[in-house]
Amino acid sequence: MLAARERYTQEVLPELKNRLGHQNVMELPRMTKIVVGIGLGEAIQNAKALESAEKDLTTITGQKPVVTHARRSIATFKLRTGMPIGMMVTLRGKRMYDFFDRLVGIVLPRLRDFRGTSPEAFDGRGNYSLGFKEQIVFPEIEYDKIEKIRGLQVTIVTTARRDDEARLLLKLMGMPFAGE
């Protein structure tokens, strides 16, 4: 089986060129980055939550995460501007394609009652977001060593201008959409 980058250049690009009718290869949609993030509302009270989430994200992506901070204060949540409230990793290049391969080939089939990803989760600009309720669906995470089950968000950013082009790109790359 071909790796994601080779599959894109050898199989997906010619098919996209054929279906979309573009002459120039640079007009065709492609994945630019994958952003994996964890929101940590509990980090306000528990500073150790950042450390365990950083360990989990590093294990899942193979890259050190960046801490995200609150942009404004919200008194009801006891949140002040600048407090750490999450972390994220931006994957590009080879790591992005490797993560996409693992996501489509290993992680999604491991989900309970999985019937495909939602074909409606596009943002109108060709980017696709996908949420997980628990990080233990990734095979790299050892269930015995996690501190707390946390959800995470995966966003696939493409150069597609429209959602239908991005959906076609991801479908050809192997994303299992529900109802197709």
C-alpha positions, 0 to 999 in steps of 0.5 A, a space after each residue: 500500500 502506498 503512503 499518503 504522499 505517494 498516493 496523492 501524487 500518483 493516484 489522487 492528482 490525476 483523478 482530481 485533474 480529470 474530475 475538476 477539469 483543471 489544466 494546471 496541477 497547482 490549481 488542484 486542492 491539496 492538504 497544507 496542514 493538520 492541526 491537533 488541539 486539546 482544550 484544557 478548561 481544567 488547567 485553571 485549577 490544575 496545573 498538572 493537566 497541562 503536563 499530562 496533555 502535553 505528554 499525550 499530544 507529543 505521543 500522538 503527533 510526534 511533535 511538541 505542542 504549543 500552549 494556547 492562552 485565553 484571549 480575554 477574561 471571562 469572570 464566570 469561568 474565573 478565566 483571565 487573559 493570558 491563562 493557559 487553556 489548551 495546547 495544539 500541534 501543527 503538522 506539515 509535510 511528511 508528519 502530516 501525511 503520516 498522521 493522516 495515514 494513521 488517522 484514516 487507517 488505524 484510528 477511525 476504524 477503532 471507534 465504537 459504532 463507526 459508520 463514517 465521518 460526517 460529510 457536513 463538517 466542512 467550514 465553507 472554505 475547504 477545511 475539515 474538522 473532526 472531534 474525538 471524545 477520548 484520546 485513547 483511540 490512538 494506539 500510541 496512548 497506553 490506557 494504564 498511563 493516562 491521567 484523565 480521558 480528554 477529547 481532542 480536535 483534528 482540523 485538516 486544512 486544504 487549499 480547496 476553495 470550496 467544500 465539494 473540492 475538499 470533500 473530493 480530495 479527502 475522499 480520494 485520499 481515503 477518508 471514509 465519509 458516512 453515506 458514501 
